Amino acid sequence: MEFEVGKAIVAGVVGTLAMTVVMYMGSMLMGLKMDIPMTLGTMLLRRGTGAWLLGLMMHLMLGAIFFIIYAALFQAFGIRSGVIGWSAVFGVVHAVMAGLAFGMMPALHPRMATMRGNVSGEVPAPGYFGLKLGAMAPMAVVGVHVVYAVVAALVYLA
């Protein structure tokens, strides 16, 4: 399988859309307050529709970038079979990195509630692996990243 950046971008965007839909469905079912587009958008804008739309665009862009990396790894390691399985493994690794980054977000996010200073932030601080959002959040973080990885791999292979 040859590395195709255009296909990787499309795959990453579609995978991110699937991930976002599953995130919202899971949030409702598990009572979590996960809203990655709003969290990203409120880094630059005040909470509202504009922030959500900006955050969604940021999330889709990040999804495209990350799947370019996945596809480059497939090429670099000569992965030609089992791409969906390898993508799921990459998704778990991606989830671990994201889960760790969640814990550091209050240091970078100007509108996030923190223990120091901005207690009444516009968006909640997720904590490492989203633990401050609910006990099921770590499982959701891993699950949605695997959904992203598998859906994106299926699109990339099509």
C-alpha positions as CSV (number, residue, x, y, z in Angstrom):
1,M,0.0,0.0,0.0
2,E,1.4,3.3,-1.1
3,F,1.3,6.4,1.2
4,E,-1.4,8.7,-0.2
5,V,-1.7,12.0,1.7
6,G,-5.0,13.0,0.1
7,K,-6.7,9.7,1.1
8,A,-5.1,10.1,4.6
9,I,-6.7,13.5,5.0
10,V,-10.1,12.4,3.9
11,A,-9.8,9.3,6.1
12,G,-8.8,11.3,9.1
13,V,-11.7,13.7,8.6
14,V,-14.3,10.9,8.3
15,G,-12.7,9.1,11.3
16,T,-13.0,12.3,13.3
17,L,-16.6,12.8,12.4
18,A,-17.4,9.2,13.4
19,M,-15.4,9.7,16.7
20,T,-17.3,12.9,17.4
21,V,-20.7,11.3,16.8
22,V,-19.8,8.4,19.1
23,M,-18.4,10.8,21.7
24,Y,-21.7,12.7,21.9
25,M,-23.8,9.5,22.0
26,G,-21.6,8.0,24.7
27,S,-21.7,11.3,26.6
28,M,-25.4,11.2,26.7
29,L,-25.6,7.5,27.6
30,M,-22.9,7.6,30.3
31,G,-23.7,11.1,31.7
32,L,-20.3,12.5,30.7
33,K,-19.6,16.1,29.8
34,M,-17.3,15.4,26.9
35,D,-17.4,18.1,24.2
36,I,-14.1,18.2,22.4
37,P,-15.2,20.8,19.7
38,M,-16.4,23.2,22.5
39,T,-13.2,22.6,24.5
40,L,-11.0,23.4,21.5
41,G,-13.1,26.3,20.3
42,T,-13.1,28.1,23.6
43,M,-9.4,28.2,23.5
44,L,-9.9,31.1,21.1
45,L,-13.5,32.3,21.4
46,R,-16.0,32.7,24.2
47,R,-18.5,29.8,24.7
48,G,-21.1,29.7,22.0
49,T,-22.0,28.4,18.5
50,G,-18.9,30.2,17.0
51,A,-16.6,28.5,19.5
52,W,-18.2,25.1,18.8
53,L,-17.9,25.5,15.0
54,L,-14.3,26.7,15.3
55,G,-13.5,23.8,17.6
56,L,-15.1,21.3,15.2
57,M,-12.9,22.6,12.4
58,M,-9.9,22.3,14.7
59,H,-10.8,18.8,15.7
60,L,-11.3,17.8,12.0
61,M,-7.9,19.3,11.1
62,L,-6.2,17.5,14.0
63,G,-7.9,14.2,12.9
64,A,-6.6,14.7,9.3
65,I,-3.1,15.4,10.7
66,F,-3.1,12.4,13.0
67,F,-4.2,10.0,10.2
68,I,-1.5,11.4,7.9
69,I,0.9,10.2,10.7
70,Y,-0.9,6.8,11.0
71,A,-0.6,6.4,7.2
72,A,3.1,7.4,7.2
73,L,3.7,4.8,10.0
74,F,2.0,2.1,7.8
75,Q,4.4,3.0,5.0
76,A,7.5,3.4,7.2
77,F,6.9,0.0,8.9
78,G,5.8,-1.8,5.7
79,I,2.4,-2.5,7.1
80,R,0.4,-4.0,4.2
81,S,-1.9,-6.4,5.9
82,G,-3.8,-6.1,9.2
83,V,-4.0,-2.3,8.6
84,I,-7.3,-2.1,10.5
85,G,-5.9,-4.0,13.5
86,W,-2.7,-1.9,13.5
87,S,-4.8,1.2,13.2
88,A,-6.7,0.2,16.3
89,V,-3.4,-0.3,18.1
90,F,-2.3,3.2,17.0
91,G,-5.7,4.4,18.3
92,V,-5.0,3.1,21.7
93,V,-1.6,4.7,21.8
94,H,-3.2,7.9,20.5
95,A,-5.8,7.7,23.3
96,V,-3.0,7.3,26.0
97,M,-1.3,10.5,24.6
98,A,-4.6,12.4,24.5
99,G,-5.5,11.2,28.0
100,L,-2.3,12.5,29.3
101,A,-2.7,15.8,27.4
102,F,-6.2,16.3,28.9
103,G,-4.6,16.6,32.3
104,M,-2.4,19.4,31.1
105,M,-5.0,21.4,29.3
106,P,-5.8,23.8,32.2
107,A,-2.3,25.2,31.9
108,L,-2.9,26.1,28.2
109,H,-6.6,26.8,28.0
110,P,-7.6,30.4,29.0
111,R,-11.2,29.6,29.6
112,M,-10.9,26.3,31.4
113,A,-11.9,25.9,35.0
114,T,-8.8,25.2,37.2
115,M,-8.0,24.7,40.8
116,R,-5.9,27.9,40.7
117,G,-7.5,31.1,39.6
118,N,-10.2,30.4,36.9
119,V,-12.6,28.4,39.0
120,S,-15.7,29.3,37.1
121,G,-14.3,28.5,33.6
122,E,-16.4,28.3,30.5
123,V,-15.5,24.6,30.1
124,P,-14.7,22.0,32.7
125,A,-11.1,20.8,33.2
126,P,-11.2,17.1,32.1
127,G,-8.3,15.9,34.3
128,Y,-6.1,13.1,33.1
129,F,-8.0,10.7,30.8
130,G,-11.1,12.8,31.5
131,L,-11.5,11.5,35.0
132,K,-13.0,14.8,36.3
133,L,-15.8,14.3,33.7
134,G,-16.9,11.0,35.1
135,A,-15.7,7.5,36.0
136,M,-16.5,6.1,32.6
137,A,-14.4,8.8,30.8
138,P,-11.1,6.9,30.5
139,M,-13.0,4.0,28.8
140,A,-14.7,6.6,26.5
141,V,-11.4,8.3,25.6
142,V,-9.9,5.0,24.5
143,G,-13.1,3.8,22.8
144,V,-13.6,7.0,20.7
145,H,-9.9,6.9,19.6
146,V,-10.2,3.3,18.5
147,V,-13.4,4.2,16.6
148,Y,-11.5,7.1,14.9
149,A,-8.6,4.8,14.0
150,V,-10.7,1.9,12.6
151,V,-13.1,4.1,10.6
152,A,-10.3,6.1,9.2
153,A,-8.4,2.9,8.3
154,L,-11.5,1.6,6.5
155,V,-11.8,4.8,4.5
156,Y,-8.1,4.8,3.7
157,L,-8.2,1.3,2.4
158,A,-11.3,1.9,0.3
